[in-house]
Amino acid sequence: MELYSGFDSNYRYILVAAQRARQLQSGATPMIVTSSTKPCRIAEQEVQADKVKWELKPIPVIAPVTESGAA
């Protein structure tokens, strides 16, 4: 399995590129010069050129609920 640079999984790479493609479809300006006009291809090229920044946020830990006053 080929992992893209800086990504822990191919799935995360696809998620980041898809989100960027949605931004491009909504009118965002491309961050690279490319001959492509397709948002998905432009997003993929931007991610590969390290122009798209992403952050993996930690999952919050929730303390278990305990009954108070239990014997």
PyMOL Python script that loads the backbone (N, CA, C, O; Angstrom):
from pymol import cmd

cmd.read_pdbstr("""\
ATOM      1  N   MET A   1       0.843  -1.175   0.000  1.00  0.00           N
ATOM      2  CA  MET A   1       0.000   0.000   0.000  1.00  0.00           C
ATOM      3  C   MET A   1       0.886   1.236   0.000  1.00  0.00           C
ATOM      4  O   MET A   1       1.774   1.367   0.842  1.00  0.00           O
ATOM      5  N   GLU A   2       0.651   2.131  -0.931  1.00  0.00           N
ATOM      6  CA  GLU A   2       1.434   3.359  -1.036  1.00  0.00           C
ATOM      7  C   GLU A   2       0.798   4.445  -0.183  1.00  0.00           C
ATOM      8  O   GLU A   2      -0.381   4.757  -0.350  1.00  0.00           O
ATOM      9  N   LEU A   3       1.574   5.023   0.734  1.00  0.00           N
ATOM     10  CA  LEU A   3       1.091   6.136   1.535  1.00  0.00           C
ATOM     11  C   LEU A   3       1.608   7.433   0.948  1.00  0.00           C
ATOM     12  O   LEU A   3       2.780   7.544   0.587  1.00  0.00           O
ATOM     13  N   TYR A   4       0.727   8.409   0.856  1.00  0.00           N
ATOM     14  CA  TYR A   4       1.124   9.706   0.339  1.00  0.00           C
ATOM     15  C   TYR A   4       1.881  10.459   1.416  1.00  0.00           C
ATOM     16  O   TYR A   4       1.628  10.277   2.607  1.00  0.00           O
ATOM     17  N   SER A   5       2.795  11.291   1.001  1.00  0.00           N
ATOM     18  CA  SER A   5       3.676  12.015   1.905  1.00  0.00           C
ATOM     19  C   SER A   5       2.893  12.782   2.969  1.00  0.00           C
ATOM     20  O   SER A   5       2.022  13.593   2.656  1.00  0.00           O
ATOM     21  N   GLY A   6       3.220  12.511   4.226  1.00  0.00           N
ATOM     22  CA  GLY A   6       2.613  13.244   5.324  1.00  0.00           C
ATOM     23  C   GLY A   6       1.278  12.703   5.800  1.00  0.00           C
ATOM     24  O   GLY A   6       0.695  13.252   6.735  1.00  0.00           O
ATOM     25  N   PHE A   7       0.782  11.652   5.190  1.00  0.00           N
ATOM     26  CA  PHE A   7      -0.511  11.094   5.568  1.00  0.00           C
ATOM     27  C   PHE A   7      -0.317   9.731   6.207  1.00  0.00           C
ATOM     28  O   PHE A   7       0.557   8.960   5.811  1.00  0.00           O
ATOM     29  N   ASP A   8      -1.151   9.445   7.206  1.00  0.00           N
ATOM     30  CA  ASP A   8      -1.056   8.163   7.886  1.00  0.00           C
ATOM     31  C   ASP A   8      -1.844   7.076   7.170  1.00  0.00           C
ATOM     32  O   ASP A   8      -1.702   5.895   7.490  1.00  0.00           O
ATOM     33  N   SER A   9      -2.688   7.469   6.188  1.00  0.00           N
ATOM     34  CA  SER A   9      -3.439   6.485   5.414  1.00  0.00           C
ATOM     35  C   SER A   9      -3.887   7.104   4.091  1.00  0.00           C
ATOM     36  O   SER A   9      -4.022   8.322   3.974  1.00  0.00           O
ATOM     37  N   ASN A  10      -4.110   6.258   3.114  1.00  0.00           N
ATOM     38  CA  ASN A  10      -4.621   6.733   1.831  1.00  0.00           C
ATOM     39  C   ASN A  10      -6.028   7.308   1.999  1.00  0.00           C
ATOM     40  O   ASN A  10      -6.412   8.236   1.287  1.00  0.00           O
ATOM     41  N   TYR A  11      -6.787   6.760   2.932  1.00  0.00           N
ATOM     42  CA  TYR A  11      -8.142   7.244   3.196  1.00  0.00           C
ATOM     43  C   TYR A  11      -8.104   8.704   3.632  1.00  0.00           C
ATOM     44  O   TYR A  11      -8.904   9.510   3.155  1.00  0.00           O
ATOM     45  N   ARG A  12      -7.182   9.059   4.535  1.00  0.00           N
ATOM     46  CA  ARG A  12      -7.086  10.448   4.992  1.00  0.00           C
ATOM     47  C   ARG A  12      -6.671  11.368   3.841  1.00  0.00           C
ATOM     48  O   ARG A  12      -7.159  12.493   3.735  1.00  0.00           O
ATOM     49  N   TYR A  13      -5.775  10.890   2.984  1.00  0.00           N
ATOM     50  CA  TYR A  13      -5.380  11.660   1.798  1.00  0.00           C
ATOM     51  C   TYR A  13      -6.604  11.990   0.946  1.00  0.00           C
ATOM     52  O   TYR A  13      -6.766  13.127   0.504  1.00  0.00           O
ATOM     53  N   ILE A  14      -7.454  11.008   0.718  1.00  0.00           N
ATOM     54  CA  ILE A  14      -8.657  11.209  -0.087  1.00  0.00           C
ATOM     55  C   ILE A  14      -9.602  12.188   0.588  1.00  0.00           C
ATOM     56  O   ILE A  14     -10.189  13.038  -0.080  1.00  0.00           O
ATOM     57  N   LEU A  15      -9.759  12.082   1.911  1.00  0.00           N
ATOM     58  CA  LEU A  15     -10.634  13.004   2.633  1.00  0.00           C
ATOM     59  C   LEU A  15     -10.161  14.451   2.508  1.00  0.00           C
ATOM     60  O   LEU A  15     -10.965  15.356   2.285  1.00  0.00           O
ATOM     61  N   VAL A  16      -8.865  14.662   2.649  1.00  0.00           N
ATOM     62  CA  VAL A  16      -8.305  16.014   2.556  1.00  0.00           C
ATOM     63  C   VAL A  16      -8.471  16.562   1.137  1.00  0.00           C
ATOM     64  O   VAL A  16      -8.874  17.711   0.956  1.00  0.00           O
ATOM     65  N   ALA A  17      -8.162  15.742   0.136  1.00  0.00           N
ATOM     66  CA  ALA A  17      -8.297  16.183  -1.256  1.00  0.00           C
ATOM     67  C   ALA A  17      -9.765  16.459  -1.600  1.00  0.00           C
ATOM     68  O   ALA A  17     -10.058  17.417  -2.316  1.00  0.00           O
ATOM     69  N   ALA A  18     -10.677  15.643  -1.107  1.00  0.00           N
ATOM     70  CA  ALA A  18     -12.101  15.839  -1.386  1.00  0.00           C
ATOM     71  C   ALA A  18     -12.610  17.133  -0.761  1.00  0.00           C
ATOM     72  O   ALA A  18     -13.389  17.859  -1.380  1.00  0.00           O
ATOM     73  N   GLN A  19     -12.174  17.423   0.460  1.00  0.00           N
ATOM     74  CA  GLN A  19     -12.578  18.675   1.108  1.00  0.00           C
ATOM     75  C   GLN A  19     -12.051  19.874   0.327  1.00  0.00           C
ATOM     76  O   GLN A  19     -12.761  20.863   0.146  1.00  0.00           O
ATOM     77  N   ARG A  20     -10.815  19.788  -0.131  1.00  0.00           N
ATOM     78  CA  ARG A  20     -10.239  20.885  -0.922  1.00  0.00           C
ATOM     79  C   ARG A  20     -10.972  21.028  -2.250  1.00  0.00           C
ATOM     80  O   ARG A  20     -11.191  22.148  -2.710  1.00  0.00           O
ATOM     81  N   ALA A  21     -11.354  19.919  -2.874  1.00  0.00           N
ATOM     82  CA  ALA A  21     -12.101  19.967  -4.133  1.00  0.00           C
ATOM     83  C   ALA A  21     -13.438  20.672  -3.923  1.00  0.00           C
ATOM     84  O   ALA A  21     -13.874  21.439  -4.781  1.00  0.00           O
ATOM     85  N   ARG A  22     -14.093  20.420  -2.788  1.00  0.00           N
ATOM     86  CA  ARG A  22     -15.354  21.112  -2.482  1.00  0.00           C
ATOM     87  C   ARG A  22     -15.129  22.612  -2.348  1.00  0.00           C
ATOM     88  O   ARG A  22     -15.953  23.407  -2.800  1.00  0.00           O
ATOM     89  N   GLN A  23     -14.010  23.002  -1.726  1.00  0.00           N
ATOM     90  CA  GLN A  23     -13.690  24.422  -1.601  1.00  0.00           C
ATOM     91  C   GLN A  23     -13.496  25.048  -2.979  1.00  0.00           C
ATOM     92  O   GLN A  23     -13.974  26.153  -3.236  1.00  0.00           O
ATOM     93  N   LEU A  24     -12.796  24.345  -3.859  1.00  0.00           N
ATOM     94  CA  LEU A  24     -12.570  24.846  -5.218  1.00  0.00           C
ATOM     95  C   LEU A  24     -13.884  24.970  -5.981  1.00  0.00           C
ATOM     96  O   LEU A  24     -14.084  25.940  -6.713  1.00  0.00           O
ATOM     97  N   GLN A  25     -14.784  23.996  -5.819  1.00  0.00           N
ATOM     98  CA  GLN A  25     -16.080  24.059  -6.477  1.00  0.00           C
ATOM     99  C   GLN A  25     -16.916  25.230  -5.979  1.00  0.00           C
ATOM    100  O   GLN A  25     -17.767  25.750  -6.700  1.00  0.00           O
ATOM    101  N   SER A  26     -16.664  25.640  -4.731  1.00  0.00           N
ATOM    102  CA  SER A  26     -17.408  26.757  -4.142  1.00  0.00           C
ATOM    103  C   SER A  26     -16.793  28.110  -4.468  1.00  0.00           C
ATOM    104  O   SER A  26     -17.282  29.143  -4.010  1.00  0.00           O
ATOM    105  N   GLY A  27     -15.720  28.108  -5.261  1.00  0.00           N
ATOM    106  CA  GLY A  27     -15.145  29.372  -5.707  1.00  0.00           C
ATOM    107  C   GLY A  27     -13.783  29.724  -5.160  1.00  0.00           C
ATOM    108  O   GLY A  27     -13.284  30.813  -5.444  1.00  0.00           O
ATOM    109  N   ALA A  28     -13.154  28.848  -4.384  1.00  0.00           N
ATOM    110  CA  ALA A  28     -11.811  29.126  -3.864  1.00  0.00           C
ATOM    111  C   ALA A  28     -10.810  29.194  -5.019  1.00  0.00           C
ATOM    112  O   ALA A  28     -10.959  28.502  -6.026  1.00  0.00           O
ATOM    113  N   THR A  29      -9.805  30.024  -4.859  1.00  0.00           N
ATOM    114  CA  THR A  29      -8.773  30.183  -5.878  1.00  0.00           C
ATOM    115  C   THR A  29      -7.739  29.065  -5.751  1.00  0.00           C
ATOM    116  O   THR A  29      -7.276  28.786  -4.645  1.00  0.00           O
ATOM    117  N   PRO A  30      -7.369  28.422  -6.856  1.00  0.00           N
ATOM    118  CA  PRO A  30      -6.331  27.381  -6.791  1.00  0.00           C
ATOM    119  C   PRO A  30      -5.009  27.949  -6.277  1.00  0.00           C
ATOM    120  O   PRO A  30      -4.661  29.093  -6.571  1.00  0.00           O
ATOM    121  N   MET A  31      -4.278  27.146  -5.512  1.00  0.00           N
ATOM    122  CA  MET A  31      -3.003  27.575  -4.939  1.00  0.00           C
ATOM    123  C   MET A  31      -1.815  27.189  -5.803  1.00  0.00           C
ATOM    124  O   MET A  31      -0.672  27.456  -5.432  1.00  0.00           O
ATOM    125  N   ILE A  32      -2.066  26.564  -6.953  1.00  0.00           N
ATOM    126  CA  ILE A  32      -1.004  26.178  -7.871  1.00  0.00           C
ATOM    127  C   ILE A  32      -1.414  26.569  -9.282  1.00  0.00           C
ATOM    128  O   ILE A  32      -2.592  26.793  -9.563  1.00  0.00           O
ATOM    129  N   VAL A  33      -0.435  26.648 -10.157  1.00  0.00           N
ATOM    130  CA  VAL A  33      -0.697  26.882 -11.575  1.00  0.00           C
ATOM    131  C   VAL A  33      -0.799  25.511 -12.237  1.00  0.00           C
ATOM    132  O   VAL A  33       0.123  24.699 -12.152  1.00  0.00           O
ATOM    133  N   THR A  34      -1.912  25.269 -12.887  1.00  0.00           N
ATOM    134  CA  THR A  34      -2.140  23.980 -13.518  1.00  0.00           C
ATOM    135  C   THR A  34      -2.951  24.151 -14.787  1.00  0.00           C
ATOM    136  O   THR A  34      -3.685  25.129 -14.933  1.00  0.00           O
ATOM    137  N   SER A  35      -2.824  23.218 -15.695  1.00  0.00           N
ATOM    138  CA  SER A  35      -3.605  23.269 -16.927  1.00  0.00           C
ATOM    139  C   SER A  35      -4.967  22.614 -16.744  1.00  0.00           C
ATOM    140  O   SER A  35      -5.836  22.738 -17.607  1.00  0.00           O
ATOM    141  N   SER A  36      -5.160  21.915 -15.626  1.00  0.00           N
ATOM    142  CA  SER A  36      -6.419  21.225 -15.363  1.00  0.00           C
ATOM    143  C   SER A  36      -7.498  22.210 -14.943  1.00  0.00           C
ATOM    144  O   SER A  36      -7.220  23.233 -14.318  1.00  0.00           O
ATOM    145  N   THR A  37      -8.737  21.882 -15.301  1.00  0.00           N
ATOM    146  CA  THR A  37      -9.880  22.699 -14.892  1.00  0.00           C
ATOM    147  C   THR A  37     -10.793  21.933 -13.938  1.00  0.00           C
ATOM    148  O   THR A  37     -11.772  22.483 -13.436  1.00  0.00           O
ATOM    149  N   LYS A  38     -10.474  20.674 -13.692  1.00  0.00           N
ATOM    150  CA  LYS A  38     -11.302  19.838 -12.825  1.00  0.00           C
ATOM    151  C   LYS A  38     -10.903  20.040 -11.362  1.00  0.00           C
ATOM    152  O   LYS A  38      -9.732  19.892 -11.013  1.00  0.00           O
ATOM    153  N   PRO A  39     -11.866  20.376 -10.510  1.00  0.00           N
ATOM    154  CA  PRO A  39     -11.545  20.617  -9.097  1.00  0.00           C
ATOM    155  C   PRO A  39     -10.874  19.434  -8.405  1.00  0.00           C
ATOM    156  O   PRO A  39      -9.978  19.632  -7.584  1.00  0.00           O
ATOM    157  N   CYS A  40     -11.289  18.215  -8.718  1.00  0.00           N
ATOM    158  CA  CYS A  40     -10.684  17.040  -8.076  1.00  0.00           C
ATOM    159  C   CYS A  40      -9.210  16.903  -8.445  1.00  0.00           C
ATOM    160  O   CYS A  40      -8.381  16.602  -7.587  1.00  0.00           O
ATOM    161  N   ARG A  41      -8.883  17.120  -9.705  1.00  0.00           N
ATOM    162  CA  ARG A  41      -7.497  17.001 -10.160  1.00  0.00           C
ATOM    163  C   ARG A  41      -6.647  18.130  -9.569  1.00  0.00           C
ATOM    164  O   ARG A  41      -5.512  17.903  -9.151  1.00  0.00           O
ATOM    165  N   ILE A  42      -7.205  19.352  -9.535  1.00  0.00           N
ATOM    166  CA  ILE A  42      -6.474  20.491  -8.965  1.00  0.00           C
ATOM    167  C   ILE A  42      -6.207  20.240  -7.484  1.00  0.00           C
ATOM    168  O   ILE A  42      -5.101  20.481  -7.001  1.00  0.00           O
ATOM    169  N   ALA A  43      -7.226  19.754  -6.761  1.00  0.00           N
ATOM    170  CA  ALA A  43      -7.069  19.466  -5.328  1.00  0.00           C
ATOM    171  C   ALA A  43      -5.996  18.410  -5.109  1.00  0.00           C
ATOM    172  O   ALA A  43      -5.172  18.543  -4.204  1.00  0.00           O
ATOM    173  N   GLU A  44      -5.997  17.370  -5.923  1.00  0.00           N
ATOM    174  CA  GLU A  44      -4.988  16.316  -5.801  1.00  0.00           C
ATOM    175  C   GLU A  44      -3.585  16.885  -6.010  1.00  0.00           C
ATOM    176  O   GLU A  44      -2.662  16.552  -5.267  1.00  0.00           O
ATOM    177  N   GLN A  45      -3.427  17.734  -7.012  1.00  0.00           N
ATOM    178  CA  GLN A  45      -2.119  18.337  -7.288  1.00  0.00           C
ATOM    179  C   GLN A  45      -1.684  19.272  -6.155  1.00  0.00           C
ATOM    180  O   GLN A  45      -0.504  19.327  -5.811  1.00  0.00           O
ATOM    181  N   GLU A  46      -2.634  20.000  -5.584  1.00  0.00           N
ATOM    182  CA  GLU A  46      -2.312  20.879  -4.463  1.00  0.00           C
ATOM    183  C   GLU A  46      -1.848  20.082  -3.247  1.00  0.00           C
ATOM    184  O   GLU A  46      -0.884  20.466  -2.584  1.00  0.00           O
ATOM    185  N   VAL A  47      -2.521  18.988  -2.957  1.00  0.00           N
ATOM    186  CA  VAL A  47      -2.136  18.146  -1.814  1.00  0.00           C
ATOM    187  C   VAL A  47      -0.757  17.558  -2.042  1.00  0.00           C
ATOM    188  O   VAL A  47       0.065  17.543  -1.126  1.00  0.00           O
ATOM    189  N   GLN A  48      -0.485  17.072  -3.252  1.00  0.00           N
ATOM    190  CA  GLN A  48       0.820  16.491  -3.555  1.00  0.00           C
ATOM    191  C   GLN A  48       1.936  17.529  -3.506  1.00  0.00           C
ATOM    192  O   GLN A  48       3.088  17.192  -3.233  1.00  0.00           O
ATOM    193  N   ALA A  49       1.594  18.804  -3.774  1.00  0.00           N
ATOM    194  CA  ALA A  49       2.586  19.877  -3.726  1.00  0.00           C
ATOM    195  C   ALA A  49       2.713  20.473  -2.313  1.00  0.00           C
ATOM    196  O   ALA A  49       3.403  21.475  -2.126  1.00  0.00           O
ATOM    197  N   ASP A  50       2.052  19.860  -1.322  1.00  0.00           N
ATOM    198  CA  ASP A  50       2.064  20.332   0.073  1.00  0.00           C
ATOM    199  C   ASP A  50       1.555  21.759   0.220  1.00  0.00           C
ATOM    200  O   ASP A  50       2.046  22.510   1.063  1.00  0.00           O
ATOM    201  N   LYS A  51       0.588  22.134  -0.582  1.00  0.00           N
ATOM    202  CA  LYS A  51      -0.024  23.457  -0.484  1.00  0.00           C
ATOM    203  C   LYS A  51      -1.250  23.444   0.424  1.00  0.00           C
ATOM    204  O   LYS A  51      -1.682  24.496   0.894  1.00  0.00           O
ATOM    205  N   VAL A  52      -1.808  22.270   0.672  1.00  0.00           N
ATOM    206  CA  VAL A  52      -2.988  22.135   1.518  1.00  0.00           C
ATOM    207  C   VAL A  52      -2.543  21.691   2.903  1.00  0.00           C
ATOM    208  O   VAL A  52      -1.921  20.641   3.060  1.00  0.00           O
ATOM    209  N   LYS A  53      -2.863  22.492   3.893  1.00  0.00           N
ATOM    210  CA  LYS A  53      -2.493  22.171   5.275  1.00  0.00           C
ATOM    211  C   LYS A  53      -3.671  21.502   5.953  1.00  0.00           C
ATOM    212  O   LYS A  53      -4.818  21.916   5.783  1.00  0.00           O
ATOM    213  N   TRP A  54      -3.379  20.461   6.725  1.00  0.00           N
ATOM    214  CA  TRP A  54      -4.415  19.754   7.459  1.00  0.00           C
ATOM    215  C   TRP A  54      -3.881  19.387   8.821  1.00  0.00           C
ATOM    216  O   TRP A  54      -2.670  19.342   9.038  1.00  0.00           O
ATOM    217  N   GLU A  55      -4.792  19.124   9.737  1.00  0.00           N
ATOM    218  CA  GLU A  55      -4.405  18.851  11.111  1.00  0.00           C
ATOM    219  C   GLU A  55      -5.252  17.705  11.644  1.00  0.00           C
ATOM    220  O   GLU A  55      -6.473  17.695  11.485  1.00  0.00           O
ATOM    221  N   LEU A  56      -4.602  16.754  12.268  1.00  0.00           N
ATOM    222  CA  LEU A  56      -5.290  15.640  12.901  1.00  0.00           C
ATOM    223  C   LEU A  56      -5.545  16.028  14.348  1.00  0.00           C
ATOM    224  O   LEU A  56      -4.617  16.118  15.151  1.00  0.00           O
ATOM    225  N   LYS A  57      -6.815  16.256  14.674  1.00  0.00           N
ATOM    226  CA  LYS A  57      -7.155  16.689  16.028  1.00  0.00           C
ATOM    227  C   LYS A  57      -7.341  15.474  16.930  1.00  0.00           C
ATOM    228  O   LYS A  57      -7.909  14.464  16.513  1.00  0.00           O
ATOM    229  N   PRO A  58      -6.861  15.577  18.171  1.00  0.00           N
ATOM    230  CA  PRO A  58      -7.008  14.439  19.093  1.00  0.00           C
ATOM    231  C   PRO A  58      -8.471  14.231  19.467  1.00  0.00           C
ATOM    232  O   PRO A  58      -9.256  15.177  19.534  1.00  0.00           O
ATOM    233  N   ILE A  59      -8.812  12.981  19.707  1.00  0.00           N
ATOM    234  CA  ILE A  59     -10.167  12.641  20.124  1.00  0.00           C
ATOM    235  C   ILE A  59     -10.257  12.869  21.629  1.00  0.00           C
ATOM    236  O   ILE A  59      -9.436  12.350  22.386  1.00  0.00           O
ATOM    237  N   PRO A  60     -11.259  13.651  22.072  1.00  0.00           N
ATOM    238  CA  PRO A  60     -11.357  13.907  23.509  1.00  0.00           C
ATOM    239  C   PRO A  60     -11.719  12.635  24.278  1.00  0.00           C
ATOM    240  O   PRO A  60     -12.503  11.807  23.814  1.00  0.00           O
ATOM    241  N   VAL A  61     -11.134  12.507  25.449  1.00  0.00           N
ATOM    242  CA  VAL A  61     -11.405  11.358  26.305  1.00  0.00           C
ATOM    243  C   VAL A  61     -12.540  11.731  27.245  1.00  0.00           C
ATOM    244  O   VAL A  61     -12.480  12.756  27.925  1.00  0.00           O
ATOM    245  N   ILE A  62     -13.566  10.907  27.284  1.00  0.00           N
ATOM    246  CA  ILE A  62     -14.713  11.161  28.136  1.00  0.00           C
ATOM    247  C   ILE A  62     -14.638  10.218  29.325  1.00  0.00           C
ATOM    248  O   ILE A  62     -14.521   9.004  29.165  1.00  0.00           O
ATOM    249  N   ALA A  63     -14.707  10.786  30.508  1.00  0.00           N
ATOM    250  CA  ALA A  63     -14.639   9.972  31.730  1.00  0.00           C
ATOM    251  C   ALA A  63     -15.909   9.146  31.864  1.00  0.00           C
ATOM    252  O   ALA A  63     -16.992   9.620  31.522  1.00  0.00           O
ATOM    253  N   PRO A  64     -15.792   7.927  32.353  1.00  0.00           N
ATOM    254  CA  PRO A  64     -16.987   7.092  32.528  1.00  0.00           C
ATOM    255  C   PRO A  64     -17.920   7.680  33.597  1.00  0.00           C
ATOM    256  O   PRO A  64     -17.481   8.278  34.580  1.00  0.00           O
ATOM    257  N   VAL A  65     -19.187   7.490  33.369  1.00  0.00           N
ATOM    258  CA  VAL A  65     -20.194   7.981  34.323  1.00  0.00           C
ATOM    259  C   VAL A  65     -20.325   6.957  35.434  1.00  0.00           C
ATOM    260  O   VAL A  65     -20.492   5.764  35.180  1.00  0.00           O
ATOM    261  N   THR A  66     -20.245   7.442  36.684  1.00  0.00           N
ATOM    262  CA  THR A  66     -20.402   6.569  37.832  1.00  0.00           C
ATOM    263  C   THR A  66     -21.598   7.049  38.654  1.00  0.00           C
ATOM    264  O   THR A  66     -21.900   8.241  38.699  1.00  0.00           O
ATOM    265  N   GLU A  67     -22.253   6.123  39.285  1.00  0.00           N
ATOM    266  CA  GLU A  67     -23.377   6.488  40.138  1.00  0.00           C
ATOM    267  C   GLU A  67     -22.850   6.982  41.473  1.00  0.00           C
ATOM    268  O   GLU A  67     -22.023   6.328  42.109  1.00  0.00           O
ATOM    269  N   SER A  68     -23.334   8.134  41.890  1.00  0.00           N
ATOM    270  CA  SER A  68     -22.893   8.651  43.188  1.00  0.00           C
ATOM    271  C   SER A  68     -23.763   8.058  44.288  1.00  0.00           C
ATOM    272  O   SER A  68     -24.966   7.876  44.103  1.00  0.00           O
ATOM    273  N   GLY A  69     -23.174   7.764  45.398  1.00  0.00           N
ATOM    274  CA  GLY A  69     -23.883   7.217  46.538  1.00  0.00           C
ATOM    275  C   GLY A  69     -24.105   5.725  46.463  1.00  0.00           C
ATOM    276  O   GLY A  69     -24.857   5.175  47.268  1.00  0.00           O
ATOM    277  N   ALA A  70     -23.467   5.052  45.511  1.00  0.00           N
ATOM    278  CA  ALA A  70     -23.623   3.593  45.399  1.00  0.00           C
ATOM    279  C   ALA A  70     -22.872   2.927  46.547  1.00  0.00           C
ATOM    280  O   ALA A  70     -21.785   3.365  46.924  1.00  0.00           O
ATOM    281  N   ALA A  71     -23.456   1.871  47.098  1.00  0.00           N
ATOM    282  CA  ALA A  71     -22.845   1.197  48.229  1.00  0.00           C
ATOM    283  C   ALA A  71     -21.798   0.208  47.824  1.00  0.00           C
ATOM    284  O   ALA A  71     -21.195  -0.438  48.681  1.00  0.00           O
TER     285      ALA A  71
END
""", "prot")
cmd.dss("prot")
cmd.show_as("cartoon", "prot")
cmd.util.cbc("prot")
cmd.orient("prot")
